[in-house]
């Protein structure tokens, strides 16, 4: 039972860190994409609007992007129910990625206001603690995986080097024989 709990916690920590990584990467990607679009005036006015909102007024800005994604998730369920596995999973994955990206981008805009709300600040601090706990739980396994990967890469380099130099010697010998036969 103790091993089961250990693996359950590791699995949950892995999923949590993967979602946190997606949140970071997709939020930064969407921020870069929005910055690259030729909508500077609209973006500046939206960011200025968010800054003028009260803390509770910024909550809908952060939460409302979830609503347009619900039909996409229902479409994914419909496709899965009608045995369109790839299309359903693709639709669900698209909704998840779009939701993560929009949520992360809007969170960065609304964070100063949202952290003024006591409940939200407590929830945010709890999630940050969980992220630290998950990193501490996973880190020994990541370090071991890195060590084993480096050792494997070193073995491959040695094998390639030894094999490569032997192969080069064989090719040189064959080319000398071929030149000797051709000239001879």
Buried (B, 14 or more C-beta within 10 A) or exposed (E): EEEEEEEEBBEEBBEBBEEBEBBEEBBBBBBEEBEEEEEEEEEEEBEEEBEEBEBEEBBEBBEEBEEEBEEBBEBBEEBBEEEBEEBBEEBBEBBBBBBBBBBBBBBEBBBEBBEEBEEBEEEBEEEEEBBEEBBEBBEEEEEEEEEEEEEEEEEEEEEEEEEEEEEEEEEEEEEEEEEEEEEE
